Amino acid sequence: MSSTFSTTNSVEISGGVPVGAGNVVDTSFGSSMTKSIQKGVTLKGPPAGYSSRQYYMTRFKDYGTFKLNEKNIFTGNSTTYNKSYSKPSSQDPFVDWSRDIK
């Protein structure tokens, strides 16, 4: 049995700059990153005295926040954006465990 977990984080920034008589030059750029983790396990039956075994695979994520400060170099105005992200846990992205049933 195997499972694959993928997550994608991306950022895109766009804006315009006024250039004379009502004209605006627009530009944008962005980037994204995808991380995939695959985990597999071989399953075995329960020991004598048990009738079945339940298998579990738990995925763990790390969560965080960051602030993005945007400053307009022409007007001096600033805007702060509070953003959040999640990514597969760097310590234990997957934990396998089982439970035997009598």
C-alpha positions in Angstrom: 0.0 0.0 0.0 1.3 3.4 -0.8 0.1 7.0 -0.7 1.3 10.2 -2.3 0.8 13.6 -0.8 1.4 16.8 -2.9 1.1 20.4 -2.1 1.6 23.5 -4.2 2.4 27.0 -2.9 2.4 29.9 -5.3 2.7 33.6 -5.3 1.8 36.1 -7.9 2.4 39.9 -7.9 1.0 42.3 -10.4 0.7 46.1 -10.7 0.7 49.1 -12.9 2.8 52.2 -13.2 1.2 55.4 -14.6 3.2 56.8 -17.5 1.9 60.1 -18.8 -1.5 61.2 -20.1 -3.6 58.4 -18.6 -1.4 55.5 -19.8 -0.5 52.7 -17.5 2.3 50.1 -18.0 1.1 46.8 -16.3 3.4 44.1 -15.3 3.2 40.9 -13.2 5.4 38.0 -12.1 4.9 34.9 -10.0 6.3 31.6 -9.0 5.1 28.3 -7.6 6.6 25.3 -6.0 5.2 21.8 -5.7 6.4 19.3 -3.2 5.4 15.6 -3.4 6.1 12.8 -0.9 5.3 9.2 -1.5 5.3 6.6 1.3 4.6 2.9 1.1 4.1 0.1 3.6 3.9 -3.7 3.5 0.9 -5.0 5.4 0.9 -8.2 7.6 -1.8 -10.0 9.5 -2.4 -9.8 13.3 -0.7 -12.2 15.8 -2.5 -15.3 17.1 -5.5 -14.4 19.3 -6.6 -11.5 17.2 -9.2 -11.6 14.4 -8.1 -8.6 12.3 -5.7 -5.6 12.1 -6.6 -2.1 11.0 -3.9 -0.1 9.3 -3.7 3.7 9.3 -1.5 6.3 7.6 -1.7 9.8 9.1 -0.4 12.8 7.2 1.1 15.7 9.1 1.5 19.3 7.9 3.4 22.2 9.2 1.4 25.5 9.2 2.7 29.0 9.4 2.0 32.6 8.6 4.0 35.5 7.1 3.6 39.1 6.3 4.1 40.6 2.9 4.8 44.4 2.9 4.1 46.2 -0.4 5.4 49.7 -0.9 4.5 51.9 -3.9 7.8 53.6 -4.8 6.0 56.4 -6.6 3.4 57.4 -3.9 5.1 56.0 -0.8 1.9 54.2 0.2 2.4 50.8 2.0 0.1 47.8 2.3 0.6 44.8 4.5 -0.9 41.4 3.7 -1.1 38.7 6.3 -0.8 35.3 4.5 -0.6 31.7 5.6 0.9 28.5 4.2 0.9 24.7 4.8 3.5 22.1 3.7 4.2 18.5 4.5 5.9 18.2 7.9 9.7 18.1 7.6 9.9 16.0 10.7 7.3 13.3 10.0 5.2 13.8 6.9 3.6 10.4 7.3 3.2 8.2 10.3 2.1 4.5 9.9 0.3 2.7 12.7 -2.0 -0.2 13.2 -4.5 -1.6 15.7 -5.2 -5.3 16.3 -8.8 -6.3 17.0 -9.8 -9.4 19.0 
